[in-house]
Amino acid sequence: MRLFLLVFFVIYGSFHVYAFLRARAGFTLSRGAWIFIALFMLVMVLAPILIHMSEKAGYSSFARFLSFVGYLWLGVLFLFVSFSLVIDMYRIMVHLGGIVLNHKLSALMVPPRQAFLIPIIVSLAIACYGYFEARDIRTEKIVIKTNKIRPETGKIRIVQISDVHVGLIVRDERLKTILSKVKEAEPDILISTGDLVDGELNDLDGLVNLFSEISPRFGKFAVTGNHEFYAGLTQALAFTRKAGFTVLRGEHRNIQGILNIAGIDDITAEYFGERIIPEEDLLASVDSGLFTIFLKHRPLISRKSLGLFDLQLSGHVHKGQIFPFSIITGLYYETQSGFAKLSSNASLYVSRGSGTWGPPIRFLSPPEVTVIDLVPTGGEG
């Protein structure tokens, strides 16, 4: 955790230095103006720490305000640096082209001021669009036909939410929108694949009560994500259970002899001294004759587990949340969103997430509530 924070602040601080130098190269401002900009950037670098301290001290309103400003700035800065690097690469190519051709290509070079203005304008435009995209909750529907569901049982509807991140930014309005999509789907089972909560979990009693309006006939099940541990496991589990979820921590449940649901903790548990049961041992203990749903926060596939479950439900990746970060997450996760067939009898579905982490924006990665219909072979979807 300390290493992660160190890496984060080094990278985030470097982004600010880069942006500051790009601004200095393109504009001539007074010394006082540059000092003000530098101080603002310093506060933004320290914002995650200030937010945590304010929230822990009980200054919830200030923490919410600072989190909105600070994380929105983080998103804009990430976009700015991304597009600025594209311009930098273009300028390098022009410069190298001039050396190869032994001819100055200054007419093709982007001037310093434009090199700052173009990416900042594009970044602000995308951030404005992304702010509204983050509130455009999509309902994704898939149908899975299986001979492990008895015909007399009929269709079983599973609704998955993931990475809601209830906390300082995702609160009443956003949560109500997400849960309205869940209620419209009329689930038989509601699943949360981790990161349901975020932050210190102060003043969330009214939010947890919103979940009581949803009572699927086969229940609600959840697993931990990494943010349950960051927020404080005891508080996070209390919130999740109060919301009506059965939290599966290396456990499985037989649902009325119809199907199995198994789930494990996120691997972050090991960094907090928690023991995680090997997933293949957990899955080997379930009734293989029934359709088995495996809940795992991260979409990582253990080859030892293939053949022991029928459908793995995951989240975590947010599909990068803000393009072009999805390029980076795509390098690590073979499937970062959507449905993937793993073998002849095993599948994976990765949710883009229902909320947001950090910046309250999404770009080319709209949030979702997933509706999965399990249909007996020969049944109707």
C-alpha positions in Angstrom: 0.0 0.0 0.0 2.8 2.4 0.9 4.6 1.6 -2.3 1.4 2.2 -4.3 1.0 5.6 -2.7 4.6 6.5 -3.3 4.4 5.6 -7.0 1.0 7.4 -7.3 2.4 10.7 -5.8 5.6 10.5 -7.8 3.7 10.1 -11.1 1.0 12.6 -10.1 3.5 15.1 -9.0 5.4 14.6 -12.3 2.3 15.3 -14.2 1.9 18.7 -12.5 5.6 19.6 -13.1 5.1 18.7 -16.8 1.9 20.8 -17.1 3.5 23.7 -15.3 6.5 23.7 -17.6 4.3 23.4 -20.7 2.4 26.5 -19.5 5.6 28.4 -18.8 6.8 27.6 -22.3 3.7 29.1 -23.9 2.8 32.0 -21.8 4.4 35.1 -20.1 2.7 35.8 -16.8 3.6 37.8 -13.7 5.7 36.1 -11.0 2.7 36.3 -8.7 0.5 34.4 -11.2 3.0 31.6 -11.5 3.3 31.4 -7.7 -0.5 31.1 -7.5 -0.6 28.4 -10.2 2.2 26.5 -8.4 0.4 26.6 -5.1 -2.8 25.5 -6.6 -1.0 22.5 -8.2 0.6 21.7 -4.9 -2.8 21.6 -3.2 -4.1 19.4 -6.0 -1.2 17.0 -5.5 -1.9 16.8 -1.8 -5.7 16.7 -2.3 -6.1 12.9 -1.8 -4.3 13.2 1.6 -6.3 16.3 2.6 -9.6 14.5 1.6 -8.7 11.5 3.7 -7.8 13.6 6.7 -10.9 15.8 6.4 -13.2 12.8 6.0 -11.6 11.1 9.0 -12.0 14.2 11.1 -15.7 14.4 10.3 -15.6 17.4 7.9 -17.7 15.6 5.4 -19.0 18.6 3.5 -15.4 20.0 3.0 -14.2 16.5 2.0 -16.9 16.1 -0.6 -16.2 19.6 -2.1 -12.4 18.9 -2.2 -12.9 15.4 -3.6 -15.1 16.8 -6.4 -12.6 19.5 -7.3 -9.5 17.5 -6.7 -10.5 14.4 -8.6 -12.1 16.3 -11.4 -8.7 18.1 -11.8 -7.0 14.7 -11.7 -9.1 13.6 -14.7 -8.5 16.8 -16.7 -4.7 16.7 -15.9 -4.5 13.0 -17.1 -6.2 13.9 -20.3 -4.0 17.0 -20.8 -0.8 15.0 -20.3 -2.0 12.3 -22.6 -2.8 14.6 -25.5 0.3 16.8 -24.8 2.5 13.7 -25.2 0.9 13.1 -28.6 1.9 16.6 -29.6 5.3 16.1 -28.2 5.8 13.0 -30.2 4.6 14.8 -33.3 7.1 17.7 -32.6 9.9 15.2 -32.2 9.1 13.5 -35.5 9.1 16.8 -37.3 12.4 17.7 -35.7 13.9 14.3 -36.7 12.5 14.7 -40.2 14.2 18.0 -40.5 17.5 16.4 -39.5 17.1 13.6 -42.0 16.1 15.9 -44.8 18.7 18.5 -43.8 16.0 21.1 -44.1 14.1 23.1 -41.4 10.5 22.1 -41.1 9.5 25.0 -38.8 6.3 25.6 -40.7 5.1 22.1 -39.6 6.1 22.7 -35.9 3.4 23.4 -33.3 4.3 26.6 -31.4 4.6 26.3 -27.6 1.4 28.3 -26.9 -0.7 26.2 -29.3 1.0 23.0 -27.9 -0.5 24.0 -24.5 -3.9 25.3 -25.7 -4.9 22.5 -28.0 -4.6 19.7 -25.4 -6.1 21.8 -22.6 -9.2 22.7 -24.7 -9.6 19.1 -25.9 -9.2 17.8 -22.3 -11.8 20.3 -20.9 -14.2 19.3 -23.6 -13.8 15.6 -23.0 -14.1 16.2 -19.2 -17.4 18.0 -19.7 -18.7 15.2 -21.9 -17.3 12.6 -19.5 -19.1 14.1 -16.5 -22.4 13.4 -18.2 -21.3 10.0 -19.6 -20.6 8.9 -16.0 -24.3 9.5 -15.2 -25.5 7.6 -18.3 -26.1 4.2 -16.7 -26.4 1.6 -19.4 -28.2 -1.7 -19.0 -26.2 -4.5 -20.6 -28.1 -7.7 -21.3 -26.8 -11.1 -22.1 -28.4 -14.5 -22.3 -26.6 -17.8 -21.4 -28.2 -21.1 -22.3 -27.3 -24.0 -20.2 -28.4 -27.6 -19.6 -27.5 -27.2 -15.9 -30.7 -25.3 -15.2 -33.8 -27.5 -15.1 -36.5 -26.7 -17.6 -39.1 -26.6 -14.9 -37.1 -23.9 -13.1 -37.3 -21.6 -16.1 -35.3 -18.4 -16.7 -33.2 -17.1 -13.8 -32.3 -13.4 -14.0 -29.1 -12.2 -12.4 -28.3 -8.5 -12.1 -24.7 -7.5 -11.5 -23.5 -4.2 -10.1 -19.8 -3.6 -9.6 -17.5 -0.8 -8.5 -20.2 1.5 -7.3 -17.8 3.3 -5.0 -20.4 4.7 -2.7 -18.7 7.5 -0.7 -17.9 11.1 -1.2 -18.9 11.5 -4.9 -21.2 8.6 -5.6 -24.1 9.4 -3.3 -27.9 9.8 -3.3 -28.6 10.8 -6.9 -26.2 8.5 -8.5 -27.0 5.5 -6.3 -30.7 6.0 -6.8 -30.2 6.0 -10.6 -28.1 2.8 -10.4 -30.7 1.0 -8.2 -33.6 2.2 -10.3 -32.0 0.2 -13.2 -31.7 -2.8 -10.9 -35.3 -2.6 -9.9 -36.5 -2.2 -13.5 -34.7 -5.5 -14.3 -36.6 -7.4 -11.6 -33.7 -9.7 -10.6 -34.0 -13.1 -9.1 -30.5 -12.6 -7.7 -28.5 -9.4 -7.2 -24.7 -9.6 -7.3 -22.1 -7.0 -6.3 -18.6 -7.9 -7.5 -16.7 -5.6 -5.2 -15.8 -2.0 -4.5 -19.4 -1.3 -3.4 -18.0 1.3 -1.0 -15.2 3.8 -0.8 -13.7 6.3 1.7 -14.4 6.5 5.4 -18.1 5.6 5.0 -19.3 8.5 7.1 -23.0 9.6 6.9 -24.1 6.7 4.7 -27.0 5.4 6.7 -29.5 6.9 4.4 -27.8 5.4 1.4 -27.6 1.9 2.7 -31.4 2.0 3.2 -31.9 2.4 -0.5 -30.8 -1.2 -1.0 -33.7 -2.4 1.2 -36.1 -1.6 -1.6 -34.6 -4.5 -3.6 -35.5 -8.0 -2.4 -34.7 -10.7 -5.1 -36.3 -14.0 -4.5 -33.0 -15.9 -4.3 -31.1 -13.1 -2.4 -28.2 -10.7 -2.8 -24.6 -11.8 -2.8 -21.3 -9.8 -2.8 -17.6 -10.2 -2.6 -15.0 -7.7 -1.5 -12.9 -5.6 -3.8 -9.7 -3.7 -3.0 -11.6 -0.6 -1.8 -13.4 -2.5 0.9 -10.0 -3.0 2.5 -8.9 0.6 1.8 -12.1 2.0 3.4 -11.8 -0.2 6.4 -12.9 -3.8 6.2 -15.1 -3.9 9.3 -17.0 -0.8 8.2 -17.3 -1.9 4.6 -18.6 -5.4 5.6 -21.1 -3.8 8.0 -22.4 -1.5 5.2 -22.6 -4.4 2.7 -24.4 -6.7 5.1 -26.8 -3.9 6.2 -27.6 -3.4 2.5 -28.9 -7.0 2.6 -25.9 -8.8 0.9 -24.5 -12.1 1.9 -20.7 -11.6 1.6 -18.9 -14.6 0.3 -15.4 -14.7 1.6 -14.0 -18.0 0.4 -17.5 -19.5 0.7 -20.2 -20.8 -1.5 -24.0 -21.2 -1.3 -26.4 -23.7 -2.8 -29.4 -21.7 -4.0 -32.4 -24.0 -3.4 -30.8 -26.8 -5.3 -30.9 -24.7 -8.5 -27.4 -23.3 -8.8 -24.3 -22.5 -6.8 -22.7 -19.1 -6.0 -19.2 -19.0 -4.8 -17.0 -16.0 -4.0 -13.5 -15.0 -2.7 -11.9 -11.9 -1.3 -9.9 -9.6 -3.5 -6.2 -10.3 -3.5 -5.7 -7.0 -1.5 -6.8 -9.0 1.5 -3.3 -10.6 1.7 -1.7 -7.2 2.1 -3.9 -6.6 5.1 -3.0 -9.9 6.8 -6.1 -11.8 5.6 -5.9 -15.4 4.5 -7.4 -16.2 1.1 -8.5 -19.7 0.3 -7.2 -21.0 -3.1 -10.1 -20.6 -5.5 -9.6 -24.0 -7.0 -10.1 -25.6 -3.5 -13.3 -23.5 -3.0 -14.7 -24.4 -6.4 -13.8 -28.1 -6.1 -16.1 -28.3 -3.1 -19.3 -27.2 -4.9 -21.9 -29.5 -6.6 -20.5 -29.7 -10.1 -23.9 -30.9 -11.4 -25.4 -27.4 -10.8 -24.6 -24.2 -12.7 -21.9 -22.4 -10.7 -21.4 -18.7 -10.6 -18.0 -17.6 -9.4 -17.6 -14.0 -8.0 -14.1 -12.6 -8.2 -13.4 -8.8 -8.2 -10.6 -8.8 -10.6 -11.0 -10.5 -14.1 -7.9 -12.7 -13.6 -8.4 -16.3 -14.7 -6.8 -19.2 -12.9 -6.2 -22.1 -15.3 -6.6 -24.4 -12.3 -10.2 -23.2 -11.9 -11.3 -23.8 -15.4 -14.0 -26.5 -15.5 -14.9 -25.8 -11.9 -17.3 -22.9 -12.6 -19.6 -22.0 -15.5 -19.6 -18.2 -15.2 -17.2 -15.9 -13.5 -18.4 -12.4 -12.8 -15.8 -9.7 -12.2 -15.3 -5.9 -12.3 -12.4 -3.7 -11.1 -11.1 -2.5 -14.4 -13.8 0.1 -15.2 -12.6 -0.5 -18.8 -10.0 2.1 -17.9 -12.8 4.6 -17.1 -11.1 7.4 -19.1 -9.7 6.8 -22.5 -6.7 6.5 -23.2 -6.1 4.8 -19.8 -8.1 1.9 -21.2 -5.1 1.2 -23.5 -3.0 0.6 -20.4 -5.5 -1.6 -18.6 -6.0 -3.5 -21.8 -2.3 -4.5 -21.7 -2.8 -6.2 -18.3 -6.3 -7.7 -18.5 -7.0 -10.0 -21.4 -10.7 -9.1 -21.0 -11.3 -5.7 -19.5 -15.0 -5.5 -20.2 -17.8 -7.6 -21.6 -18.4 -11.3 -22.3 -15.6 -13.8 -23.0 -15.8 -17.5 -23.6 -13.0 -19.2 -21.6 -13.6 -22.8 -22.6 -16.4 -25.0 -23.9 -18.1 -24.8 -20.5 -16.8 -21.7 -18.8 -17.4 -18.0 -19.5 -16.4 -14.6 -18.0 -18.3 -11.4 -17.8 -16.5 -8.2 -16.8 -18.5 -5.2 -15.8 -17.4 -1.7 -16.7 -18.6 -0.7 -13.3 -21.7 1.1 -12.1 -20.0 4.2 -10.5 -16.7 6.0 -10.7 -13.5 6.0 -8.8 -11.5 9.2 -8.4 -12.5 11.6 -11.3 -16.4 11.8 -11.6 -16.0 11.4 -15.3 -15.9 8.5 -17.8 -14.9 8.6 -21.5 -15.6 5.8 -23.9 -16.5 3.6 -20.9 -20.1 4.3 -19.8 -21.2 2.8 -16.5 -23.4 -0.2 -16.5 -25.9 -2.5 -14.7 -25.6 -6.0 -16.1 -28.6 -8.2 -16.7 -27.8 -11.9 -17.2 -30.5 -14.4 -18.0 -29.7 -18.0 -17.4 -32.0 -20.0 -19.7 -32.5 -23.8 -19.7 -31.3 -25.3 -23.0 -34.3 -25.1 -25.3 -35.9 -22.5 -23.2 -36.8 -19.0 -24.3 -34.7 -15.9 -23.5 
